[in-house]
Amino acid sequence: MSGHHAMCTFNQRLQRARTPEERQAILAQAMPDMLPEEREQHLLTMQRQCR
């Protein structure tokens, strides 16, 4: 599986999160070493690439 595909699958999982808290928990689990602001930036990049 390519990194791009994995990233888009992950992005879809985030889209299905029912609450902002659930979304943050998914992000924190996937990117524990990133600051919340960095995660948001990374998320924007993912969303652009996965359209």
CHARMM-style PDB file with segment names, atoms N, HN, CA, C and O in Angstrom:
ATOM      1  N   MET     1       0.848  -1.190   0.000  1.00  0.00      PROA
ATOM      2  CA  MET     1       0.000   0.000   0.000  1.00  0.00      PROA
ATOM      3  C   MET     1       0.886   1.243   0.000  1.00  0.00      PROA
ATOM      4  O   MET     1       1.835   1.335   0.779  1.00  0.00      PROA
ATOM      5  N   SER     2       0.581   2.178  -0.857  1.00  0.00      PROA
ATOM      6  HN  SER     2      -0.190   2.103  -1.490  1.00  0.00      PROA
ATOM      7  CA  SER     2       1.401   3.376  -0.956  1.00  0.00      PROA
ATOM      8  C   SER     2       1.095   4.316   0.194  1.00  0.00      PROA
ATOM      9  O   SER     2       0.026   4.242   0.800  1.00  0.00      PROA
ATOM     10  N   GLY     3       2.029   5.193   0.491  1.00  0.00      PROA
ATOM     11  HN  GLY     3       2.898   5.253  -0.001  1.00  0.00      PROA
ATOM     12  CA  GLY     3       1.825   6.178   1.541  1.00  0.00      PROA
ATOM     13  C   GLY     3       0.643   7.072   1.239  1.00  0.00      PROA
ATOM     14  O   GLY     3      -0.114   7.443   2.136  1.00  0.00      PROA
ATOM     15  N   HSD     4       0.486   7.420  -0.041  1.00  0.00      PROA
ATOM     16  HN  HSD     4       1.101   7.119  -0.770  1.00  0.00      PROA
ATOM     17  CA  HSD     4      -0.623   8.293  -0.440  1.00  0.00      PROA
ATOM     18  C   HSD     4      -1.965   7.633  -0.142  1.00  0.00      PROA
ATOM     19  O   HSD     4      -2.879   8.269   0.384  1.00  0.00      PROA
ATOM     20  N   HSD     5      -2.072   6.361  -0.482  1.00  0.00      PROA
ATOM     21  HN  HSD     5      -1.330   5.845  -0.909  1.00  0.00      PROA
ATOM     22  CA  HSD     5      -3.320   5.630  -0.238  1.00  0.00      PROA
ATOM     23  C   HSD     5      -3.608   5.547   1.264  1.00  0.00      PROA
ATOM     24  O   HSD     5      -4.742   5.752   1.698  1.00  0.00      PROA
ATOM     25  N   ALA     6      -2.587   5.249   2.039  1.00  0.00      PROA
ATOM     26  HN  ALA     6      -1.666   5.083   1.686  1.00  0.00      PROA
ATOM     27  CA  ALA     6      -2.750   5.139   3.492  1.00  0.00      PROA
ATOM     28  C   ALA     6      -3.195   6.477   4.068  1.00  0.00      PROA
ATOM     29  O   ALA     6      -4.053   6.526   4.949  1.00  0.00      PROA
ATOM     30  N   MET     7      -2.611   7.556   3.570  1.00  0.00      PROA
ATOM     31  HN  MET     7      -1.914   7.516   2.854  1.00  0.00      PROA
ATOM     32  CA  MET     7      -2.958   8.890   4.038  1.00  0.00      PROA
ATOM     33  C   MET     7      -4.418   9.202   3.727  1.00  0.00      PROA
ATOM     34  O   MET     7      -5.121   9.759   4.570  1.00  0.00      PROA
ATOM     35  N   CYS     8      -4.874   8.858   2.555  1.00  0.00      PROA
ATOM     36  HN  CYS     8      -4.303   8.405   1.871  1.00  0.00      PROA
ATOM     37  CA  CYS     8      -6.257   9.138   2.171  1.00  0.00      PROA
ATOM     38  C   CYS     8      -7.241   8.264   2.950  1.00  0.00      PROA
ATOM     39  O   CYS     8      -8.341   8.707   3.281  1.00  0.00      PROA
ATOM     40  N   THR     9      -6.847   7.036   3.240  1.00  0.00      PROA
ATOM     41  HN  THR     9      -5.953   6.676   2.971  1.00  0.00      PROA
ATOM     42  CA  THR     9      -7.681   6.166   4.063  1.00  0.00      PROA
ATOM     43  C   THR     9      -7.804   6.760   5.458  1.00  0.00      PROA
ATOM     44  O   THR     9      -8.884   6.777   6.049  1.00  0.00      PROA
ATOM     45  N   PHE    10      -6.695   7.241   5.968  1.00  0.00      PROA
ATOM     46  HN  PHE    10      -5.818   7.228   5.487  1.00  0.00      PROA
ATOM     47  CA  PHE    10      -6.674   7.884   7.283  1.00  0.00      PROA
ATOM     48  C   PHE    10      -7.564   9.134   7.255  1.00  0.00      PROA
ATOM     49  O   PHE    10      -8.322   9.384   8.193  1.00  0.00      PROA
ATOM     50  N   ASN    11      -7.467   9.900   6.191  1.00  0.00      PROA
ATOM     51  HN  ASN    11      -6.852   9.697   5.429  1.00  0.00      PROA
ATOM     52  CA  ASN    11      -8.279  11.111   6.055  1.00  0.00      PROA
ATOM     53  C   ASN    11      -9.769  10.771   6.075  1.00  0.00      PROA
ATOM     54  O   ASN    11     -10.563  11.483   6.690  1.00  0.00      PROA
ATOM     55  N   GLN    12     -10.147   9.687   5.403  1.00  0.00      PROA
ATOM     56  HN  GLN    12      -9.502   9.109   4.903  1.00  0.00      PROA
ATOM     57  CA  GLN    12     -11.552   9.256   5.397  1.00  0.00      PROA
ATOM     58  C   GLN    12     -12.005   8.869   6.798  1.00  0.00      PROA
ATOM     59  O   GLN    12     -13.140   9.139   7.191  1.00  0.00      PROA
ATOM     60  N   ARG    13     -11.108   8.236   7.545  1.00  0.00      PROA
ATOM     61  HN  ARG    13     -10.186   8.017   7.226  1.00  0.00      PROA
ATOM     62  CA  ARG    13     -11.429   7.859   8.925  1.00  0.00      PROA
ATOM     63  C   ARG    13     -11.716   9.108   9.760  1.00  0.00      PROA
ATOM     64  O   ARG    13     -12.642   9.133  10.571  1.00  0.00      PROA
ATOM     65  N   LEU    14     -10.909  10.131   9.543  1.00  0.00      PROA
ATOM     66  HN  LEU    14     -10.157  10.110   8.884  1.00  0.00      PROA
ATOM     67  CA  LEU    14     -11.115  11.390  10.263  1.00  0.00      PROA
ATOM     68  C   LEU    14     -12.444  12.023   9.888  1.00  0.00      PROA
ATOM     69  O   LEU    14     -13.137  12.579  10.739  1.00  0.00      PROA
ATOM     70  N   GLN    15     -12.801  11.936   8.603  1.00  0.00      PROA
ATOM     71  HN  GLN    15     -12.238  11.483   7.911  1.00  0.00      PROA
ATOM     72  CA  GLN    15     -14.065  12.519   8.147  1.00  0.00      PROA
ATOM     73  C   GLN    15     -15.254  11.845   8.822  1.00  0.00      PROA
ATOM     74  O   GLN    15     -16.304  12.463   9.001  1.00  0.00      PROA
ATOM     75  N   ARG    16     -15.090  10.582   9.195  1.00  0.00      PROA
ATOM     76  HN  ARG    16     -14.238  10.081   9.050  1.00  0.00      PROA
ATOM     77  CA  ARG    16     -16.190   9.841   9.810  1.00  0.00      PROA
ATOM     78  C   ARG    16     -16.294  10.074  11.318  1.00  0.00      PROA
ATOM     79  O   ARG    16     -17.257   9.637  11.950  1.00  0.00      PROA
ATOM     80  N   ALA    17     -15.296  10.767  11.898  1.00  0.00      PROA
ATOM     81  HN  ALA    17     -14.514  11.122  11.385  1.00  0.00      PROA
ATOM     82  CA  ALA    17     -15.342  11.055  13.340  1.00  0.00      PROA
ATOM     83  C   ALA    17     -16.616  11.842  13.630  1.00  0.00      PROA
ATOM     84  O   ALA    17     -16.951  12.792  12.922  1.00  0.00      PROA
ATOM     85  N   ARG    18     -17.310  11.435  14.672  1.00  0.00      PROA
ATOM     86  HN  ARG    18     -17.038  10.664  15.248  1.00  0.00      PROA
ATOM     87  CA  ARG    18     -18.604  12.056  14.973  1.00  0.00      PROA
ATOM     88  C   ARG    18     -18.494  13.340  15.775  1.00  0.00      PROA
ATOM     89  O   ARG    18     -19.400  14.173  15.746  1.00  0.00      PROA
ATOM     90  N   THR    19     -17.390  13.504  16.491  1.00  0.00      PROA
ATOM     91  HN  THR    19     -16.654  12.827  16.515  1.00  0.00      PROA
ATOM     92  CA  THR    19     -17.222  14.699  17.307  1.00  0.00      PROA
ATOM     93  C   THR    19     -15.818  15.268  17.120  1.00  0.00      PROA
ATOM     94  O   THR    19     -14.906  14.541  16.725  1.00  0.00      PROA
ATOM     95  N   PRO    20     -15.634  16.561  17.399  1.00  0.00      PROA
ATOM     96  CA  PRO    20     -14.274  17.138  17.330  1.00  0.00      PROA
ATOM     97  C   PRO    20     -13.314  16.410  18.266  1.00  0.00      PROA
ATOM     98  O   PRO    20     -12.130  16.267  17.960  1.00  0.00      PROA
ATOM     99  N   GLU    21     -13.829  15.950  19.411  1.00  0.00      PROA
ATOM    100  HN  GLU    21     -14.791  16.067  19.659  1.00  0.00      PROA
ATOM    101  CA  GLU    21     -12.981  15.230  20.367  1.00  0.00      PROA
ATOM    102  C   GLU    21     -12.495  13.905  19.786  1.00  0.00      PROA
ATOM    103  O   GLU    21     -11.334  13.526  19.946  1.00  0.00      PROA
ATOM    104  N   GLU    22     -13.401  13.217  19.115  1.00  0.00      PROA
ATOM    105  HN  GLU    22     -14.344  13.525  18.985  1.00  0.00      PROA
ATOM    106  CA  GLU    22     -13.031  11.940  18.485  1.00  0.00      PROA
ATOM    107  C   GLU    22     -11.970  12.183  17.405  1.00  0.00      PROA
ATOM    108  O   GLU    22     -11.006  11.429  17.276  1.00  0.00      PROA
ATOM    109  N   ARG    23     -12.172  13.235  16.648  1.00  0.00      PROA
ATOM    110  HN  ARG    23     -12.956  13.848  16.752  1.00  0.00      PROA
ATOM    111  CA  ARG    23     -11.222  13.596  15.590  1.00  0.00      PROA
ATOM    112  C   ARG    23      -9.850  13.910  16.191  1.00  0.00      PROA
ATOM    113  O   ARG    23      -8.828  13.453  15.679  1.00  0.00      PROA
ATOM    114  N   GLN    24      -9.827  14.683  17.267  1.00  0.00      PROA
ATOM    115  HN  GLN    24     -10.657  15.055  17.683  1.00  0.00      PROA
ATOM    116  CA  GLN    24      -8.561  15.025  17.930  1.00  0.00      PROA
ATOM    117  C   GLN    24      -7.876  13.776  18.480  1.00  0.00      PROA
ATOM    118  O   GLN    24      -6.652  13.656  18.425  1.00  0.00      PROA
ATOM    119  N   ALA    25      -8.670  12.850  19.010  1.00  0.00      PROA
ATOM    120  HN  ALA    25      -9.664  12.947  19.055  1.00  0.00      PROA
ATOM    121  CA  ALA    25      -8.108  11.614  19.561  1.00  0.00      PROA
ATOM    122  C   ALA    25      -7.454  10.783  18.460  1.00  0.00      PROA
ATOM    123  O   ALA    25      -6.379  10.217  18.662  1.00  0.00      PROA
ATOM    124  N   ILE    26      -8.097  10.710  17.303  1.00  0.00      PROA
ATOM    125  HN  ILE    26      -8.969  11.170  17.139  1.00  0.00      PROA
ATOM    126  CA  ILE    26      -7.534   9.971  16.161  1.00  0.00      PROA
ATOM    127  C   ILE    26      -6.218  10.625  15.741  1.00  0.00      PROA
ATOM    128  O   ILE    26      -5.218   9.941  15.521  1.00  0.00      PROA
ATOM    129  N   LEU    27      -6.227  11.942  15.634  1.00  0.00      PROA
ATOM    130  HN  LEU    27      -7.039  12.498  15.814  1.00  0.00      PROA
ATOM    131  CA  LEU    27      -5.017  12.668  15.244  1.00  0.00      PROA
ATOM    132  C   LEU    27      -3.897  12.483  16.261  1.00  0.00      PROA
ATOM    133  O   LEU    27      -2.747  12.245  15.894  1.00  0.00      PROA
ATOM    134  N   ALA    28      -4.241  12.593  17.536  1.00  0.00      PROA
ATOM    135  HN  ALA    28      -5.176  12.787  17.834  1.00  0.00      PROA
ATOM    136  CA  ALA    28      -3.225  12.474  18.588  1.00  0.00      PROA
ATOM    137  C   ALA    28      -2.611  11.084  18.604  1.00  0.00      PROA
ATOM    138  O   ALA    28      -1.418  10.923  18.863  1.00  0.00      PROA
ATOM    139  N   GLN    29      -3.439  10.076  18.323  1.00  0.00      PROA
ATOM    140  HN  GLN    29      -4.408  10.207  18.113  1.00  0.00      PROA
ATOM    141  CA  GLN    29      -2.948   8.693  18.288  1.00  0.00      PROA
ATOM    142  C   GLN    29      -2.029   8.485  17.081  1.00  0.00      PROA
ATOM    143  O   GLN    29      -1.008   7.804  17.181  1.00  0.00      PROA
ATOM    144  N   ALA    30      -2.396   9.070  15.954  1.00  0.00      PROA
ATOM    145  HN  ALA    30      -3.225   9.622  15.873  1.00  0.00      PROA
ATOM    146  CA  ALA    30      -1.623   8.868  14.734  1.00  0.00      PROA
ATOM    147  C   ALA    30      -0.342   9.695  14.722  1.00  0.00      PROA
ATOM    148  O   ALA    30       0.673   9.273  14.167  1.00  0.00      PROA
ATOM    149  N   MET    31      -0.394  10.867  15.334  1.00  0.00      PROA
ATOM    150  HN  MET    31      -1.218  11.210  15.785  1.00  0.00      PROA
ATOM    151  CA  MET    31       0.758  11.775  15.293  1.00  0.00      PROA
ATOM    152  C   MET    31       1.082  12.282  16.693  1.00  0.00      PROA
ATOM    153  O   MET    31       0.952  13.475  16.969  1.00  0.00      PROA
ATOM    154  N   PRO    32       1.503  11.382  17.574  1.00  0.00      PROA
ATOM    155  CA  PRO    32       1.702  11.763  18.984  1.00  0.00      PROA
ATOM    156  C   PRO    32       2.808  12.794  19.203  1.00  0.00      PROA
ATOM    157  O   PRO    32       2.790  13.513  20.202  1.00  0.00      PROA
ATOM    158  N   ASP    33       3.762  12.874  18.288  1.00  0.00      PROA
ATOM    159  HN  ASP    33       3.776  12.290  17.477  1.00  0.00      PROA
ATOM    160  CA  ASP    33       4.892  13.787  18.488  1.00  0.00      PROA
ATOM    161  C   ASP    33       4.640  15.188  17.954  1.00  0.00      PROA
ATOM    162  O   ASP    33       5.474  16.081  18.110  1.00  0.00      PROA
ATOM    163  N   MET    34       3.477  15.378  17.318  1.00  0.00      PROA
ATOM    164  HN  MET    34       2.800  14.653  17.191  1.00  0.00      PROA
ATOM    165  CA  MET    34       3.185  16.684  16.728  1.00  0.00      PROA
ATOM    166  C   MET    34       2.366  17.546  17.676  1.00  0.00      PROA
ATOM    167  O   MET    34       1.549  17.046  18.449  1.00  0.00      PROA
ATOM    168  N   LEU    35       2.597  18.835  17.601  1.00  0.00      PROA
ATOM    169  HN  LEU    35       3.261  19.241  16.973  1.00  0.00      PROA
ATOM    170  CA  LEU    35       1.751  19.780  18.320  1.00  0.00      PROA
ATOM    171  C   LEU    35       0.396  19.854  17.625  1.00  0.00      PROA
ATOM    172  O   LEU    35       0.306  19.585  16.427  1.00  0.00      PROA
ATOM    173  N   PRO    36      -0.665  20.215  18.357  1.00  0.00      PROA
ATOM    174  CA  PRO    36      -1.992  20.319  17.731  1.00  0.00      PROA
ATOM    175  C   PRO    36      -2.013  21.208  16.489  1.00  0.00      PROA
ATOM    176  O   PRO    36      -2.696  20.894  15.515  1.00  0.00      PROA
ATOM    177  N   GLU    37      -1.266  22.318  16.517  1.00  0.00      PROA
ATOM    178  HN  GLU    37      -0.711  22.574  17.308  1.00  0.00      PROA
ATOM    179  CA  GLU    37      -1.231  23.204  15.346  1.00  0.00      PROA
ATOM    180  C   GLU    37      -0.586  22.496  14.148  1.00  0.00      PROA
ATOM    181  O   GLU    37      -1.034  22.650  13.012  1.00  0.00      PROA
ATOM    182  N   GLU    38       0.465  21.721  14.417  1.00  0.00      PROA
ATOM    183  HN  GLU    38       0.828  21.596  15.340  1.00  0.00      PROA
ATOM    184  CA  GLU    38       1.135  20.985  13.341  1.00  0.00      PROA
ATOM    185  C   GLU    38       0.201  19.933  12.753  1.00  0.00      PROA
ATOM    186  O   GLU    38       0.175  19.718  11.541  1.00  0.00      PROA
ATOM    187  N   ARG    39      -0.572  19.274  13.631  1.00  0.00      PROA
ATOM    188  HN  ARG    39      -0.551  19.448  14.616  1.00  0.00      PROA
ATOM    189  CA  ARG    39      -1.526  18.269  13.147  1.00  0.00      PROA
ATOM    190  C   ARG    39      -2.544  18.905  12.223  1.00  0.00      PROA
ATOM    191  O   ARG    39      -2.866  18.355  11.170  1.00  0.00      PROA
ATOM    192  N   GLU    40      -3.054  20.071  12.617  1.00  0.00      PROA
ATOM    193  HN  GLU    40      -2.792  20.518  13.472  1.00  0.00      PROA
ATOM    194  CA  GLU    40      -4.044  20.759  11.777  1.00  0.00      PROA
ATOM    195  C   GLU    40      -3.447  21.097  10.417  1.00  0.00      PROA
ATOM    196  O   GLU    40      -4.109  20.943   9.391  1.00  0.00      PROA
ATOM    197  N   GLN    41      -2.206  21.555  10.407  1.00  0.00      PROA
ATOM    198  HN  GLN    41      -1.668  21.680  11.241  1.00  0.00      PROA
ATOM    199  CA  GLN    41      -1.534  21.891   9.145  1.00  0.00      PROA
ATOM    200  C   GLN    41      -1.364  20.643   8.295  1.00  0.00      PROA
ATOM    201  O   GLN    41      -1.597  20.673   7.087  1.00  0.00      PROA
ATOM    202  N   HSD    42      -0.962  19.559   8.918  1.00  0.00      PROA
ATOM    203  HN  HSD    42      -0.772  19.535   9.899  1.00  0.00      PROA
ATOM    204  CA  HSD    42      -0.772  18.289   8.223  1.00  0.00      PROA
ATOM    205  C   HSD    42      -2.103  17.808   7.643  1.00  0.00      PROA
ATOM    206  O   HSD    42      -2.162  17.284   6.531  1.00  0.00      PROA
ATOM    207  N   LEU    43      -3.166  17.998   8.422  1.00  0.00      PROA
ATOM    208  HN  LEU    43      -3.118  18.424   9.326  1.00  0.00      PROA
ATOM    209  CA  LEU    43      -4.499  17.605   8.003  1.00  0.00      PROA
ATOM    210  C   LEU    43      -4.923  18.359   6.747  1.00  0.00      PROA
ATOM    211  O   LEU    43      -5.479  17.769   5.821  1.00  0.00      PROA
ATOM    212  N   LEU    44      -4.662  19.657   6.719  1.00  0.00      PROA
ATOM    213  HN  LEU    44      -4.210  20.137   7.471  1.00  0.00      PROA
ATOM    214  CA  LEU    44      -5.006  20.467   5.539  1.00  0.00      PROA
ATOM    215  C   LEU    44      -4.267  19.951   4.301  1.00  0.00      PROA
ATOM    216  O   LEU    44      -4.842  19.851   3.217  1.00  0.00      PROA
ATOM    217  N   THR    45      -3.000  19.628   4.478  1.00  0.00      PROA
ATOM    218  HN  THR    45      -2.533  19.709   5.359  1.00  0.00      PROA
ATOM    219  CA  THR    45      -2.198  19.083   3.374  1.00  0.00      PROA
ATOM    220  C   THR    45      -2.796  17.764   2.885  1.00  0.00      PROA
ATOM    221  O   THR    45      -2.933  17.543   1.682  1.00  0.00      PROA
ATOM    222  N   MET    46      -3.148  16.891   3.829  1.00  0.00      PROA
ATOM    223  HN  MET    46      -3.036  17.070   4.807  1.00  0.00      PROA
ATOM    224  CA  MET    46      -3.772  15.602   3.474  1.00  0.00      PROA
ATOM    225  C   MET    46      -5.049  15.794   2.681  1.00  0.00      PROA
ATOM    226  O   MET    46      -5.274  15.138   1.663  1.00  0.00      PROA
ATOM    227  N   GLN    47      -5.884  16.708   3.166  1.00  0.00      PROA
ATOM    228  HN  GLN    47      -5.702  17.241   3.992  1.00  0.00      PROA
ATOM    229  CA  GLN    47      -7.176  16.918   2.508  1.00  0.00      PROA
ATOM    230  C   GLN    47      -6.985  17.419   1.077  1.00  0.00      PROA
ATOM    231  O   GLN    47      -7.725  17.024   0.176  1.00  0.00      PROA
ATOM    232  N   ARG    48      -6.005  18.279   0.871  1.00  0.00      PROA
ATOM    233  HN  ARG    48      -5.405  18.600   1.603  1.00  0.00      PROA
ATOM    234  CA  ARG    48      -5.741  18.774  -0.496  1.00  0.00      PROA
ATOM    235  C   ARG    48      -5.279  17.634  -1.392  1.00  0.00      PROA
ATOM    236  O   ARG    48      -5.702  17.545  -2.545  1.00  0.00      PROA
ATOM    237  N   GLN    49      -4.419  16.764  -0.882  1.00  0.00      PROA
ATOM    238  HN  GLN    49      -4.075  16.836   0.054  1.00  0.00      PROA
ATOM    239  CA  GLN    49      -3.870  15.695  -1.710  1.00  0.00      PROA
ATOM    240  C   GLN    49      -4.851  14.570  -1.956  1.00  0.00      PROA
ATOM    241  O   GLN    49      -4.687  13.809  -2.911  1.00  0.00      PROA
ATOM    242  N   CYS    50      -5.863  14.445  -1.122  1.00  0.00      PROA
ATOM    243  HN  CYS    50      -5.997  15.063  -0.347  1.00  0.00      PROA
ATOM    244  CA  CYS    50      -6.771  13.297  -1.208  1.00  0.00      PROA
ATOM    245  C   CYS    50      -8.085  13.620  -1.919  1.00  0.00      PROA
ATOM    246  O   CYS    50      -8.988  12.783  -1.941  1.00  0.00      PROA
ATOM    247  N   ARG    51      -8.208  14.776  -2.481  1.00  0.00      PROA
ATOM    248  HN  ARG    51      -7.475  15.456  -2.464  1.00  0.00      PROA
ATOM    249  CA  ARG    51      -9.446  15.134  -3.189  1.00  0.00      PROA
ATOM    250  C   ARG    51      -9.604  14.297  -4.434  1.00  0.00      PROA
ATOM    251  OT1 ARG    51     -10.585  14.452  -5.162  1.00  0.00      PROA
TER     252      ARG     51
END
